[in-house]
Amino acid sequence: MRFVLAIVSFVLAALMIGWGIGQRTILAGPESVAASVETEAAPLTVIDGSAIEQLGMQLGAVSPSRSLTVEGSGPVLIAYGRTADVLAWVGDTDHNLVSADTESDELVAELVEGAESEAPDPRGSDLWLDEMTGEDSLELTTGVRSDMSVLLASDGVAPAPSAIEATWPVDNRTPWSVPLIVAGSVVLVLGLALYIWALVHLRRTQGPRRKTAKQPKGPKPPKRPKPGVLGAGKRPGPQIESPRGRRSVRKRIALLPAGLAVAALAGCTGGPALDLGGSSPSPSASASAEAAPAVEPPVVTQAQAERIIARVAEVGAAADEARDGDAAAARFDGAALEERRGHYAVLAAEAEQPAPPVIPASVIELTLPQATESWPRSVFAVLKDEANAEAPQVAVYLTQNSPREAYKVQYATSFAPGAQFPDVAPASIGAARLSPDELLLAVPPSQLAAAYGDILINGDSSQYAALFSAEGDSLRTLIGAQERQDRRDNLGENGSFESRIEPGSGDPIAFATNEAGAIVAVSLRDVREVKPNDNGTIDNLGVSGAVAGIDESTTTGVRSVYGLQLLFAVPPSTAADQTVRLLGYSNGLLEASEIE
């Protein structure tokens, strides 16, 4: 019996170890599954992220991560972004739409013909969350979500790569492999022990046996009584069985390990099936569950914002160095571009004037994107120049007017000393852009510039003075009503000074804050005219004279136009104890000319 138990142990150990090793080798499933498709000639190809993810799940993918391999001829671009953004950029251009056939578990491509056969070069677009470029072929491994899609292109004119293969990782883990090998090794050691025990026992039983002592005779059974004697005719009572010897007990004990082994083997084969590579089903949402309300996403991620700001800073630095307004127009527009063009004109006239705020690319201290899926889109950011610790923070509003355009700086202002910025939503949520006629603010954005301009002209006597905080407003001291009066007094009887405030070229941009207020950027034009009296002249014209081309004096006067970019924190209309605060500004000469 001991040899039988040893043999059973060896067989059981071989099965367990072999099964465990087999799961790692010949029984192991594939590490990935793949699907491929060939597309027709078109300048663009869009790969639907939701369909690809669904196909991957049907094929047993363990995660949305996938590897895309594309092959073409010449330059190759792979970019991905939100599906709505990708389709908006593609627009009405001929393109292939790659989706998934869930019935045949294959990729399929459909040629969508549009009104345009060519597209701009998609490389470097601000819409992409990321992009890769290469030559002839590319491989992209990414965890693109179901609400994202992939764009394939060459240069927008040549055909996009035609050979596409998607690969998904599958679950080929063998969680029972190591336990089976370890358990099989333990059973093997037990079998060896049983085998050695059987050999030892066999060796002991082969030696000479001693003669056993004579067993004493048992008591004689009682004699059967003769007939007629008391008790005659009765059968003897039941005989008591003698207890079994130790040998039978040992046999039962010896059978226990074999029984346990067989039971363990039966438990392995009769229990739940082992996971040999298939993915376990995940619980699905109840059909009766209500769908969550749709929330518009922020227009850019933090990584996108950093990349866009870096591109803006690069263009701004190159344009400032070359003093080229046309180069600056690639990333600046509206009031911000006007101020830079004016500054370049001042530098060309060899005059000195404070430069517009420099767009640093080093640190983005705050990013507040607009939450929308339509255009135009805007992003607000607060920047800090690490290279110049004394430079003030710079606040910028960037706007993208259409999907294929780049984000451009509409407003760039330096923060006023001591300005307290209101609380805003995190970048992952974004902010709503308010209407210019928003009536829930203390001052509607469309009226904010005119109201503040009236304060610059009339000072505390302005009808809007009570709505604005004078504390920390250094711009009033710089170009306010008192400064204008001082200019008149300095001219005296030699001439006259007139000024007026006009609307700027930029539209107001207002983002909601956490306290139902708004961060509003507006622009103004400060028009100033200095005229001499009859038969008089005006000397010491300064920067305006240099830009106007007047060498020493003028008999007709000088007209100067300054551009103002203003950033305000506007409280809600219900906050009676709060006033509008100036957060930052930028002021520069836009143009100057001699009055005819």
BALOLO-592634 format. One record per residue (C-alpha): residue in one letter; x, y, z. Coordinates in steps of 0.25 Angstrom, whole numbers, m for minus. Layout:
! residues N
<a,<X,Y,Z>>
...
! end
This chain:
! residues 596
<m,<0,0,0>>
<r,<12,9,3>>
<f,<17,8,m11>>
<v,<3,10,m17>>
<l,<2,23,m9>>
<a,<16,27,m14>>
<i,<12,24,m29>>
<v,<m1,32,m27>>
<s,<7,44,m22>>
<f,<17,43,m33>>
<v,<6,43,m44>>
<l,<m2,55,m37>>
<a,<11,63,m36>>
<a,<14,60,m50>>
<l,<0,65,m54>>
<m,<1,78,m46>>
<i,<15,82,m50>>
<g,<12,78,m65>>
<w,<m1,86,m64>>
<g,<6,98,m58>>
<i,<18,98,m68>>
<g,<8,96,m80>>
<q,<0,109,m76>>
<r,<13,116,m78>>
<t,<17,109,m91>>
<i,<8,101,m100>>
<l,<m5,105,m94>>
<a,<m1,120,m93>>
<g,<m11,129,m101>>
<p,<m6,140,m110>>
<e,<m1,153,m104>>
<s,<m9,162,m114>>
<v,<m19,162,m125>>
<a,<m19,170,m138>>
<a,<m28,175,m149>>
<s,<m23,182,m162>>
<v,<m30,190,m173>>
<e,<m25,196,m186>>
<t,<m31,210,m190>>
<e,<m33,217,m203>>
<a,<m25,229,m207>>
<a,<m30,241,m200>>
<p,<m22,253,m193>>
<l,<m27,250,m179>>
<t,<m32,237,m171>>
<v,<m40,238,m158>>
<i,<m40,225,m149>>
<d,<m52,225,m140>>
<g,<m47,223,m126>>
<s,<m60,218,m120>>
<a,<m62,207,m131>>
<i,<m47,203,m130>>
<e,<m49,202,m115>>
<q,<m62,194,m116>>
<l,<m55,184,m126>>
<g,<m43,183,m116>>
<m,<m53,179,m105>>
<q,<m59,168,m114>>
<l,<m46,162,m117>>
<g,<m42,161,m103>>
<a,<m34,174,m101>>
<v,<m31,176,m86>>
<s,<m29,191,m87>>
<p,<m33,203,m97>>
<s,<m18,204,m100>>
<r,<m15,200,m114>>
<s,<m3,200,m124>>
<l,<m6,206,m138>>
<t,<4,203,m149>>
<v,<2,211,m162>>
<e,<10,210,m175>>
<g,<10,219,m187>>
<s,<20,226,m196>>
<g,<27,239,m192>>
<p,<24,247,m179>>
<v,<14,241,m169>>
<l,<6,248,m158>>
<i,<m1,242,m147>>
<a,<m9,252,m138>>
<y,<m21,249,m129>>
<g,<m31,258,m122>>
<r,<m45,259,m118>>
<t,<m54,253,m128>>
<a,<m62,266,m130>>
<d,<m49,274,m132>>
<v,<m43,264,m142>>
<l,<m56,264,m150>>
<a,<m57,279,m149>>
<w,<m43,280,m154>>
<v,<m45,271,m166>>
<g,<m58,278,m170>>
<d,<m62,276,m184>>
<t,<m49,270,m189>>
<d,<m49,256,m196>>
<h,<m45,246,m185>>
<n,<m45,231,m181>>
<l,<m53,228,m169>>
<v,<m48,215,m162>>
<s,<m58,208,m153>>
<a,<m60,194,m148>>
<d,<m70,183,m153>>
<t,<m74,177,m140>>
<e,<m80,165,m147>>
<s,<m68,160,m154>>
<d,<m58,166,m144>>
<e,<m51,174,m155>>
<l,<m47,188,m158>>
<v,<m54,194,m170>>
<a,<m51,207,m177>>
<e,<m61,216,m184>>
<l,<m57,227,m194>>
<v,<m65,240,m191>>
<e,<m64,250,m202>>
<g,<m65,265,m199>>
<a,<m65,278,m206>>
<e,<m50,279,m204>>
<s,<m39,270,m210>>
<e,<m28,276,m202>>
<a,<m26,281,m187>>
<p,<m16,290,m180>>
<d,<m4,283,m174>>
<p,<m9,277,m161>>
<r,<5,277,m154>>
<g,<6,286,m142>>
<s,<m9,289,m141>>
<d,<m13,294,m127>>
<l,<m25,284,m127>>
<w,<m17,271,m126>>
<l,<m14,265,m112>>
<d,<m2,259,m118>>
<e,<4,256,m131>>
<m,<16,248,m137>>
<t,<23,250,m151>>
<g,<32,240,m158>>
<e,<35,235,m172>>
<d,<28,224,m179>>
<s,<23,217,m166>>
<l,<20,220,m152>>
<e,<15,213,m140>>
<l,<7,219,m129>>
<t,<4,213,m115>>
<t,<m6,221,m107>>
<g,<m18,219,m98>>
<v,<m28,227,m107>>
<r,<m41,228,m100>>
<s,<m54,225,m107>>
<d,<m57,240,m109>>
<m,<m44,242,m117>>
<s,<m40,239,m131>>
<v,<m28,238,m139>>
<l,<m24,246,m152>>
<l,<m14,240,m162>>
<a,<m9,249,m173>>
<s,<4,252,m181>>
<d,<4,267,m183>>
<g,<m11,270,m186>>
<v,<m9,268,m201>>
<a,<m2,255,m204>>
<p,<m10,242,m200>>
<a,<m10,238,m186>>
<p,<m4,225,m181>>
<s,<m12,214,m187>>
<a,<m8,201,m179>>
<i,<m14,202,m165>>
<e,<m12,191,m154>>
<a,<m18,192,m140>>
<t,<m12,183,m129>>
<w,<m18,181,m115>>
<p,<m12,174,m103>>
<v,<m20,162,m97>>
<d,<m20,156,m84>>
<n,<m11,143,m85>>
<r,<m8,143,m70>>
<t,<m7,129,m63>>
<p,<m10,132,m49>>
<w,<m11,117,m46>>
<s,<2,113,m52>>
<v,<11,116,m40>>
<p,<2,110,m30>>
<l,<1,98,m38>>
<i,<16,96,m39>>
<v,<18,99,m25>>
<a,<7,89,m20>>
<g,<12,79,m30>>
<s,<26,80,m24>>
<v,<21,78,m10>>
<v,<13,66,m15>>
<l,<26,61,m21>>
<v,<34,62,m8>>
<l,<22,55,m1>>
<g,<23,44,m11>>
<l,<38,42,m9>>
<a,<36,42,6>>
<l,<25,31,4>>
<y,<34,23,m5>>
<i,<46,23,5>>
<w,<36,19,16>>
<a,<31,7,7>>
<l,<46,3,4>>
<v,<49,4,19>>
<h,<37,m4,23>>
<l,<40,m15,12>>
<r,<54,m16,17>>
<r,<49,m19,31>>
<t,<39,m29,27>>
<q,<49,m37,19>>
<g,<58,m41,32>>
<p,<57,m54,41>>
<r,<44,m55,50>>
<r,<45,m59,64>>
<k,<36,m71,69>>
<t,<24,m66,75>>
<a,<21,m71,89>>
<k,<11,m82,91>>
<q,<m2,m75,93>>
<p,<m10,m80,106>>
<k,<m22,m88,103>>
<g,<m35,m81,105>>
<p,<m46,m86,115>>
<k,<m54,m98,110>>
<p,<m68,m95,106>>
<p,<m78,m100,116>>
<k,<m83,m114,114>>
<r,<m97,m115,108>>
<p,<m106,m120,119>>
<k,<m113,m133,118>>
<p,<m127,m134,114>>
<g,<m136,m132,126>>
<v,<m126,m124,133>>
<l,<m130,m109,136>>
<g,<m126,m100,124>>
<a,<m127,m112,114>>
<g,<m131,m108,100>>
<k,<m127,m94,101>>
<r,<m117,m88,90>>
<p,<m104,m82,94>>
<g,<m104,m67,95>>
<p,<m98,m58,85>>
<q,<m83,m59,85>>
<i,<m75,m46,87>>
<e,<m66,m42,75>>
<s,<m51,m40,79>>
<p,<m46,m26,75>>
<r,<m38,m25,62>>
<g,<m23,m24,63>>
<r,<m15,m11,61>>
<r,<m12,m16,47>>
<s,<m26,m12,41>>
<v,<m25,2,48>>
<r,<m11,4,41>>
<k,<m17,1,28>>
<r,<m28,12,30>>
<i,<m18,22,34>>
<a,<m9,19,22>>
<l,<m21,21,13>>
<l,<m23,35,18>>
<p,<m12,42,9>>
<a,<m17,36,m3>>
<g,<m31,40,m1>>
<l,<m27,54,2>>
<a,<m19,54,m11>>
<v,<m30,49,m19>>
<a,<m40,59,m12>>
<a,<m30,70,m16>>
<l,<m29,65,m30>>
<a,<m44,64,m31>>
<g,<m45,79,m25>>
<c,<m36,84,m36>>
<t,<m43,78,m47>>
<g,<m58,80,m42>>
<g,<m56,94,m37>>
<p,<m57,107,m45>>
<a,<m50,107,m59>>
<l,<m36,113,m59>>
<d,<m33,126,m66>>
<l,<m25,122,m78>>
<g,<m24,136,m84>>
<g,<m39,140,m86>>
<s,<m43,153,m80>>
<s,<m54,152,m69>>
<p,<m67,158,m72>>
<s,<m69,172,m65>>
<p,<m82,177,m60>>
<s,<m90,186,m69>>
<a,<m98,198,m65>>
<s,<m113,195,m63>>
<a,<m122,198,m75>>
<s,<m131,206,m66>>
<a,<m120,215,m61>>
<e,<m122,230,m65>>
<a,<m111,236,m74>>
<a,<m102,246,m68>>
<p,<m105,260,m73>>
<a,<m95,264,m84>>
<v,<m84,274,m79>>
<e,<m76,282,m90>>
<p,<m62,279,m88>>
<p,<m51,289,m87>>
<v,<m45,293,m100>>
<v,<m31,290,m97>>
<t,<m23,281,m87>>
<q,<m12,286,m78>>
<a,<m2,279,m87>>
<q,<m8,286,m99>>
<a,<m8,299,m92>>
<e,<7,298,m89>>
<r,<10,294,m104>>
<i,<1,306,m109>>
<i,<8,316,m100>>
<a,<22,311,m104>>
<r,<18,313,m118>>
<v,<13,327,m116>>
<a,<25,331,m108>>
<e,<34,326,m119>>
<v,<27,334,m129>>
<g,<26,346,m120>>
<a,<41,346,m117>>
<a,<45,344,m132>>
<a,<35,356,m136>>
<d,<41,365,m125>>
<e,<55,362,m129>>
<a,<52,365,m144>>
<r,<42,376,m141>>
<d,<33,369,m151>>
<g,<18,372,m149>>
<d,<14,362,m160>>
<a,<22,351,m153>>
<a,<15,354,m140>>
<a,<1,353,m147>>
<a,<3,338,m147>>
<r,<1,337,m132>>
<f,<m5,351,m128>>
<d,<m18,358,m132>>
<g,<m27,370,m128>>
<a,<m22,379,m117>>
<a,<m9,371,m114>>
<l,<m5,371,m129>>
<e,<m8,386,m130>>
<e,<1,389,m118>>
<r,<13,381,m123>>
<r,<12,388,m137>>
<g,<12,401,m130>>
<h,<24,397,m122>>
<y,<32,393,m134>>
<a,<29,407,m140>>
<v,<34,414,m128>>
<l,<47,405,m129>>
<a,<48,408,m144>>
<a,<48,423,m140>>
<e,<59,421,m130>>
<a,<51,425,m119>>
<e,<49,418,m105>>
<q,<36,413,m100>>
<p,<33,402,m90>>
<a,<32,389,m98>>
<p,<19,381,m98>>
<p,<18,369,m88>>
<v,<27,358,m92>>
<i,<20,345,m93>>
<p,<29,335,m85>>
<a,<28,320,m87>>
<s,<35,316,m74>>
<v,<23,315,m64>>
<i,<8,315,m66>>
<e,<3,318,m52>>
<l,<m12,317,m56>>
<t,<m19,311,m68>>
<l,<m34,314,m70>>
<p,<m40,308,m83>>
<q,<m53,311,m88>>
<a,<m63,299,m87>>
<t,<m70,298,m100>>
<e,<m70,290,m113>>
<s,<m72,301,m123>>
<w,<m64,313,m128>>
<p,<m58,323,m126>>
<r,<m51,317,m113>>
<s,<m43,325,m103>>
<v,<m33,321,m92>>
<f,<m28,330,m81>>
<a,<m15,328,m75>>
<v,<m6,334,m64>>
<l,<9,333,m68>>
<k,<22,336,m60>>
<d,<36,338,m66>>
<e,<46,330,m58>>
<a,<58,336,m65>>
<n,<53,350,m59>>
<a,<48,349,m45>>
<e,<45,364,m44>>
<a,<36,364,m56>>
<p,<21,364,m53>>
<q,<12,353,m56>>
<v,<6,353,m70>>
<a,<m9,350,m72>>
<v,<m13,346,m86>>
<y,<m26,343,m94>>
<l,<m24,334,m106>>
<t,<m35,331,m116>>
<q,<m36,321,m127>>
<n,<m46,326,m137>>
<s,<m48,313,m145>>
<p,<m43,299,m145>>
<r,<m32,301,m155>>
<e,<m27,314,m149>>
<a,<m16,315,m138>>
<y,<m19,321,m124>>
<k,<m15,336,m124>>
<v,<m13,345,m113>>
<q,<m24,355,m112>>
<y,<m20,362,m99>>
<a,<m7,362,m92>>
<t,<m6,370,m79>>
<s,<3,371,m67>>
<f,<m2,369,m54>>
<a,<m4,382,m45>>
<p,<4,381,m32>>
<g,<m4,375,m21>>
<a,<m15,371,m30>>
<q,<m24,359,m24>>
<f,<m29,349,m34>>
<p,<m42,343,m31>>
<d,<m45,328,m30>>
<v,<m47,321,m43>>
<a,<m50,306,m47>>
<p,<m39,296,m49>>
<a,<m33,294,m63>>
<s,<m40,280,m64>>
<i,<m54,287,m63>>
<g,<m52,300,m70>>
<a,<m60,313,m70>>
<a,<m72,318,m77>>
<r,<m70,330,m86>>
<l,<m81,340,m83>>
<s,<m89,349,m93>>
<p,<m84,363,m94>>
<d,<m98,367,m90>>
<e,<m98,359,m77>>
<l,<m107,366,m67>>
<l,<m104,357,m55>>
<l,<m91,365,m54>>
<a,<m89,378,m47>>
<v,<m85,384,m60>>
<p,<m88,377,m73>>
<p,<m75,374,m81>>
<s,<m80,382,m93>>
<q,<m81,395,m84>>
<l,<m68,392,m76>>
<a,<m58,399,m85>>
<a,<m67,412,m87>>
<a,<m70,413,m72>>
<y,<m55,412,m68>>
<g,<m51,422,m80>>
<d,<m61,432,m74>>
<i,<m53,430,m60>>
<l,<m40,433,m67>>
<i,<m45,446,m73>>
<n,<m54,451,m61>>
<g,<m47,444,m49>>
<d,<m56,444,m37>>
<s,<m66,452,m43>>
<s,<m70,441,m53>>
<q,<m84,435,m51>>
<y,<m77,422,m51>>
<a,<m67,425,m40>>
<a,<m75,417,m29>>
<l,<m75,405,m37>>
<f,<m60,404,m38>>
<s,<m49,402,m27>>
<a,<m39,413,m27>>
<e,<m30,405,m18>>
<g,<m18,399,m25>>
<d,<m22,405,m38>>
<s,<m8,411,m42>>
<l,<m13,414,m57>>
<r,<m22,425,m51>>
<t,<m9,432,m46>>
<l,<m2,429,m59>>
<i,<m12,434,m69>>
<g,<m24,438,m61>>
<a,<m31,452,m60>>
<q,<m20,458,m52>>
<e,<m9,455,m62>>
<r,<m18,461,m73>>
<q,<m20,473,m65>>
<d,<m5,474,m62>>
<r,<m2,474,m77>>
<r,<m12,485,m79>>
<d,<m5,493,m68>>
<n,<9,491,m74>>
<l,<5,496,m88>>
<g,<m2,509,m82>>
<e,<m4,519,m92>>
<n,<5,513,m102>>
<g,<m4,502,m107>>
<s,<m16,493,m104>>
<f,<m17,479,m99>>
<e,<m30,471,m103>>
<s,<m32,456,m100>>
<r,<m43,446,m102>>
<i,<m46,431,m100>>
<e,<m50,423,m111>>
<p,<m54,408,m112>>
<g,<m43,399,m115>>
<s,<m41,388,m126>>
<g,<m43,376,m117>>
<d,<m57,370,m113>>
<p,<m59,368,m99>>
<i,<m56,354,m93>>
<a,<m62,350,m80>>
<f,<m60,337,m73>>
<a,<m69,333,m61>>
<t,<m62,332,m47>>
<n,<m66,323,m35>>
<e,<m74,334,m28>>
<a,<m83,337,m40>>
<g,<m74,349,m44>>
<a,<m65,350,m57>>
<i,<m51,352,m62>>
<v,<m53,362,m73>>
<a,<m43,367,m83>>
<v,<m46,380,m91>>
<s,<m38,390,m99>>
<l,<m38,405,m101>>
<r,<m32,416,m110>>
<d,<m27,428,m103>>
<v,<m26,439,m113>>
<r,<m18,452,m110>>
<e,<m16,464,m118>>
<v,<m6,475,m115>>
<k,<m8,488,m122>>
<p,<0,501,m122>>
<n,<m7,515,m121>>
<d,<m8,524,m133>>
<n,<5,526,m139>>
<g,<12,518,m128>>
<t,<20,505,m128>>
<i,<20,492,m120>>
<d,<34,487,m116>>
<n,<39,475,m108>>
<l,<29,465,m115>>
<g,<36,453,m109>>
<v,<32,439,m115>>
<s,<20,444,m122>>
<g,<28,454,m130>>
<a,<39,443,m134>>
<v,<28,434,m139>>
<a,<21,445,m146>>
<g,<34,449,m153>>
<i,<34,463,m147>>
<d,<49,467,m144>>
<e,<48,479,m134>>
<s,<34,486,m134>>
<t,<21,487,m141>>
<t,<12,499,m144>>
<t,<0,490,m145>>
<g,<1,480,m134>>
<v,<2,465,m132>>
<r,<m9,454,m131>>
<s,<m5,442,m123>>
<v,<m13,429,m121>>
<y,<m10,420,m109>>
<g,<m15,406,m108>>
<l,<m20,401,m94>>
<q,<m22,387,m91>>
<l,<m30,385,m78>>
<l,<m33,373,m69>>
<f,<m44,374,m58>>
<a,<m50,366,m47>>
<v,<m65,369,m48>>
<p,<m74,364,m36>>
<p,<m88,359,m38>>
<s,<m99,369,m38>>
<t,<m104,364,m25>>
<a,<m91,367,m17>>
<a,<m95,381,m13>>
<d,<m82,382,m4>>
<q,<m72,379,m16>>
<t,<m67,388,m27>>
<v,<m60,385,m40>>
<r,<m45,384,m38>>
<l,<m34,386,m48>>
<l,<m25,374,m49>>
<g,<m15,378,m60>>
<y,<m13,387,m72>>
<s,<m4,390,m83>>
<n,<m2,403,m90>>
<g,<6,407,m102>>
<l,<7,417,m114>>
<l,<m1,411,m126>>
<e,<1,423,m136>>
<a,<5,437,m136>>
<s,<4,448,m147>>
<e,<4,463,m150>>
<i,<m9,470,m150>>
<e,<m12,476,m163>>
! end
